[in-house]
Amino acid sequence: MILVLCHVGDHSARWVAERLGARARREVQLVFVEALADPSTVWCQEIRDEGVHMTITLGDGRTLRDGEIDAVLNRMVCAPATQTLAAVEGDEDYARSELTSFAASWVRGLAPRVVNPPTPQGLSGRWRPAPGWRVLARRAGLPVVDLAVDSADPSTADGDPTGGSTVLTVGGEMLVRDAPDDVRAAAARLLSLAETPILGLRFDGAVPGENGWRLLDATPYPDLSSAGEDGVTAIAAELAA
């Protein structure tokens, strides 16, 4: 079984779940993060010498068990946090942090393959500021846009969050037709260095490559529908890897 874990408003992940299910090779279950916050959800996590065992019984009656799930497409940005409403005043941040740590553990324990697994820097893959992505891209051999930082304005370190064009990249494959081979190879190295199987690479220019395939930044939470059926095929292959 394939599990797609996403938020209610994540329409691209919902579309991918639908398309994966339509291919009918394996059962596909779609679970919303918000549903996990239902008070009727029952959690059972056992941490043993041989690994973590998870059972989650959802409010709608479905049961998720490790051993029955082959792979998880993880799109959880923040943990279900309804329980923080019961926290003692002043302890909300602490409770949220504990729930985030628990989420990172149970997501990894659901299946042997988690695409975009939780990290200390993000529950759906590691988030980095623009300078971090550009440093990593240089190490991978990918051209980058120079970043001018003003010490009087810390926000300049984030670069320009607008503009550019984003290319969905899955398993080291850029899902765009006209990227040259050296750029594709560098992008594959970048994903390997980032240890994140699915990234959206944002390049300078309204059209990818029009300004020399220079990277602005990247995101572990791209629009999964941007490459159409080619993207679904690549995601299916990554889940089966």
ZIVENHU-V41276 format. One record per backbone hydrogen bond with DSSP energy under -0.5 kcal/mol. CO is the residue of the C=O (numbers start at 0). NH is the residue of the N-H. Records with the same first field share a line. If there is no record, write none. Layout:
CO->NH / NH
This chain:
0->69 / 70
1->3 / 28
2->4 / 72
3->5 / 30
4->74
5->32
6->9
8->10
9->13
10->14
11->15
12->16
13->17
14->18
15->19
16->20
17->21
18->22
19->22 / 24
20->23
26->1
28->3 / 30
30->5
31->34 / 35
32->35 / 36
33->36
34->37
37->40
41->56
43->54
44->46
45->47 / 52
47->50
50->47
52->45
53->65
54->43
55->57 / 63
56->41
57->60
61->57
62->64
63->55
64->67 / 68
67->69
68->66 / 111
69->112
70->2
71->73 / 114
72->4 / 74
74->76
76->122
80->83
81->84
82->85
83->86
87->90
90->94
91->95
92->96
93->97
94->98
95->99
96->100
97->101
98->102
99->103
100->104
101->105
102->106
103->107
104->108
105->109
106->109 / 110
112->71 / 114
113->115 / 116
114->73
118->121
120->126
121->118 / 124
124->123
128->132
129->133
130->134
131->135
132->136
133->137
134->138
135->139
136->140 / 141
137->140
142->214
145->147
146->148
148->150
149->152
152->149 / 155
153->156
154->157
155->158
156->130
158->160
164->202
165->167
166->200
167->174
168->198
169->172
171->173
172->169 / 174
173->175
179->183
180->184
181->185
182->186
183->187
184->188
185->189
186->190
187->191
188->192
189->193
190->194 / 195
196->170 / 198
198->168 / 200
199->201 / 218
200->166 / 202
201->215 / 216
202->164
203->210
206->209
208->211
212->214
213->203
214->144
216->201
218->199
221->223
222->225
224->227
226->229 / 230
227->230 / 231
228->232
229->233
230->234
231->235
232->236
233->237
234->238
235->239
236->240
237->240
